[in-house]
Amino acid sequence: MPQKPKLLDHTESARAWWGVELRNWRRARGLSSAALGVKVQLSGTMVERIEKNERTCTTELARRLDQALDAGGALIRLWERVQAEADSPRDADKSASPTPDPGSGTPAAGTLRRNTDDGSKPPVIRRRFLAGGLAAAAPAALSGPDIPAAGTTPLPKSIRPQDIDQIRAASTALAQWDNLYGGGGMVREAFIGHLRWANDLLTVPCPVHLHNTLFTAVGQLAITMGASAFDAYDHPTATRLLSFGTRCAEEAANWHLRAVGCNWQARQAIWTGTPDEGLTHAEQGLVRAERLTPREQAMLHNARARAHAKMGHHQEALTAIATSDEIFSYARPGEDGPWMTYYDHAQHHGDTGHAAFDLALTNPRTVRTAAQRLHTAVQHHTDSYLRSRALSGTKLATLLMTTGDPHHATATAHRALDEAGRLRSQRALDDLRALGRSTHPYRHHPDITELRHRITTLITP
């Protein structure tokens, strides 16, 4: 039976009220969310999430929705109330709704602004970022009585370069740990102190010459944490942190970090079953692509390939893979920021291999391409990227098992299981479940029986 529509609370905020009215107008016009989405070039899922106040809107989109529903300006006028609430000084320190408000004074996606003030950035401006980002993403458990209170270390009176260096160091350490062990367990918990510290630093006056550097550092930390939360399947936290980190990159006028944020937003959307939304994030990241390095462009074209593959767009996916390959061939050492350290030869082949894997399940002509790319990733990933190697190895084993090579698949699978067993990664567990399902036709073979037992042991809580 279809799920009962979620009850919406119009008293939560002006934006929640706007979502309720959007749903009311849509129903009054007899349109499904998918039908309305076609009129405004959105997916039906995105329309529903805007109605539920789970995704933000923009003034331009509000105008298009008003026109599509023939609302006579009612939705536009109500949207002005949403913007007024977002811009109100009394709301600056409040915890915000699930995603950042479009009226928060930050640039829209794809438009970067440089700070030209002569003095320090007022703390209230940065608190608007907090409302939709790090503070909103902190786990509820932080308020428990057994957790030490934040603020035991005095904040500086003004942001100093060494404060920013600490944030960068935290991002580097967390990324390394996450790549080795996955986003669950200790890795998932370790960021809380860094989260609080970065959160508090954004309330400290910042000299103008450090403004962009501060927002870049905090944005990098937020995106690193968001990617880790995604791996742990804490998707609400991941969504907020990735959105917040991307907005920090925009505030810092850092196109390179913004591309990374858009890439992780795309990957999460694709993984959670909304590849059309993922494609949108990837294409937003490619705005002004000439400002990005070859690795950054290739990374985003891989996200496009994976989105198209999930939607069954075979030719578009293959074209995106070919584009990514060509652009990646121009990459040179030393031209990328620290957030792109992971994206090497092995990662490129792993990402394109994952896209080709989805195509190979329905198109035998792409099996060899997928297998070769995944094999290259497994062979070239270093021990520092254990999770990436395990994910590519599991995919390769599943592909070989599905296409009728159980002997080779079993040997590949055992190595992947050796590595996956050291991780706390929900993504890795999901891939192991898919591998287990692929063994079903050979379940009576002794070697496969042993493999199935190992898989069951690993995925059982």
Secondary structure by P-SEA (a helix, b strand, c coil): cccccccccccccaaaaaaaaaaaaaaaacccaaaaaaaacccaaaaaaaaaccccccaaaaaaaaaaacccaaaaaaaaaaaaaaacccccccccccccccccccccccbbbbbcccccccaaaaaaaaacccccccccccccccccccccccccccccaaaaaaaaaaaaaaaaaaacccccccccccaaaaaaaaaaaaaccccccaaaaaaaaaaaaaaaaaaaaaaacaaaaaaaaaaaaaaaaaaaccaaaaaaaaaaaaaaaaaaccaaaaaaaaaaaacccccccaaaaaaaaaaaaaaaaaacaaaaaaaaaaaaaaaaaaccccccccccccccaaaaaaaaaaaaaaaaaccccaaaaaaaaaaaaaacccccaaaaaaaaaaaaaaaaaaaccaaaaaaaaaaaaaaaaacccaaaaaaaaaaaaaaccccccaaaaaaaaaaaaaacc
